Amino acid sequence: MSDPLLEYARAHAPHLASGVSEETLLLEQGLLDSLGLVKLIAFLERRYQLTVPDEEITPENFRNLVAIRRLIGTLSAKKITL
């Protein structure tokens, strides 16, 4: 089964290809810059049908794929309870 988030990360860091993992530090390794972050947020909002509020756009929430998955879970849970 394919993982859309991991596929997105690998597609946007082709020089690393399979080197992108759940724990890869996206910001610290320069894989995610400001434009990349905007594109990633647009992808998350389309793919997972949610809205990422400005206050959730923090380095901690986009540190690696684990943090991004946690953010998706949190935002999805909030959407369900609204």
N, C-alpha and C positions, 0 to 999 in steps of 0.2 A: 504494500500500500504506500502510495507516495505521500510525502509530507509537504504541503504547500509552503509553509514558512521556511523550512530548510531548503527547499528548491529555490525559493525567492532569494534567500541569502547567498546561495551558491551561484545563482545566475548573475547576481549583482556584484560578485567578487570572483570573476572568472579566473583571475590569476592564482587564486587559492583552490578553486574547484572543490575537490572532495576534502580539502583541509578545513573547511568550515564545519564546526561541530556545535553542539548545544552550549558548550562553555566558551567558545571563541569570544574574546573581548572585542566587540564590534567597534566601539568608540576608541578604545585605547590603541588598537592596531590600525586605526585609520580606515577601517572598512565602511564606516558609516559617518559621513560628513553631514553638513546641514541640508544640502539638497537631497542626499540619500535618505536622510531622516524624513523629509517631507514626502518623498516617493514611497517609503516604507509605510508611513502612516496612511497614505492614500490606499495602498494595497491592503492593509489591515482592515480599513473601513469598508472597502468593497468586498473583500473575501469573507470577512466575518460579520458583515452587516452591523457594524457598531460605529460609535463616534468616540474618538479619542479627545477628551477635553484638554484644553491648554495646560491645566494644572497637572495633568498626568504625563506631559512631555518633559521627562526628567532623565538625566543620565542613568539613574538607577533602574528605570523602567525599560531602557534600551541598551543596557550593558551587554547582554548576550541573549541567545534564544530562550534560555530558561526564564529570564526576566520578562521577555516579551510575551511568552506563553502565560506567565502569571498575570500580566496586565490584561491579556485577552480574556482570561478566566474571570478576573475581577469585573471588567467592563461588561462581559456577557451576563454575569450574575446580576449586576445592577440593572441591566436592560430587562431581564426576566422579572425582577421584583417591581418594576415601575408600572 
